[in-house]
Amino acid sequence: MPVWTKLTELFARVTDNQSSVTNLREEELRLAAAALLVHAAVIDGQFDTEERNQLGALLQTRFDLDDGEARRLIREAEIREREAVDLYRFTSVLCSELDQDGRKRIVEMLWEMAMADGVVHEFESNLVWRAAELLGVSTRDRVLLRKAVASRAGCDLDT
């Protein structure tokens, strides 16, 4: 076999492996974000249709997914969320893969989930606080994001 053929095959294998690693990282990122959002949806003891629809819409928008991909991701995230013992499992993936703006977007999505039913339960607020701390999002940014989401959602911050 000529040297060029061997080099071409080697390059193709390396490129395929890098593409697989990139796809795996993207899938882990999506799954970590989805699992956090599922946790935000179920933490108050209810996961109603409104919250499920909000979760699907957030994932479709953020990750450019179709309905089927979003449903599959939610099913997998529900399994991961039930198996998780803490938030670090998810936030560590997000911290390693996202820049500060990306991490703030995750906190914003958490607020959107918390406000999906029109009421921010104390458990939901505490979850967003803990996740923001683990993601390295400042208190100031967390509060600003809460206000922005509440304004868009027409949610009363005093509830």
MOGIWO-V690502 format. One record per backbone hydrogen bond with DSSP energy under -0.5 kcal/mol. NH is the residue of the N-H (numbers start at 1). CO is the residue of the C=O. If there is no record, write none. Layout:
NH&CO, NH&CO
This chain:
6&2, 7&3, 8&4, 9&5, 10&6, 11&7, 12&8, 13&9, 14&10, 15&11, 16&12, 17&13, 18&14, 19&15, 20&16, 21&17, 22&18, 23&19, 24&20, 25&21, 26&22, 27&23, 28&24, 29&25, 30&26, 31&27, 32&28, 33&29, 34&30, 35&31, 36&32, 37&33, 38&34, 39&35, 40&36, 41&37, 42&38, 43&39, 45&42, 52&48, 53&49, 54&50, 55&51, 56&52, 57&53, 58&54, 59&55, 60&56, 61&57, 62&58, 63&59, 64&60, 65&60, 70&66, 71&67, 72&68, 73&69, 74&70, 75&71, 76&72, 77&73, 78&74, 79&75, 80&76, 81&77, 82&78, 83&79, 84&80, 90&87, 91&87, 92&88, 94&90, 95&91, 96&92, 97&93, 98&94, 103&99, 104&100, 105&101, 106&102, 107&103, 108&104, 109&105, 110&106, 111&107, 112&108, 113&109, 114&110, 115&111, 116&113, 118&115, 121&119, 125&121, 126&122, 127&123, 128&124, 129&125, 130&126, 131&127, 132&128, 133&129, 134&130, 135&131, 136&132, 136&133, 137&132, 138&136, 142&138, 143&139, 144&140, 145&141, 146&142, 147&143, 148&144, 149&145, 150&146, 151&147, 152&148, 153&149, 154&150, 155&150, 157&155, 159&156
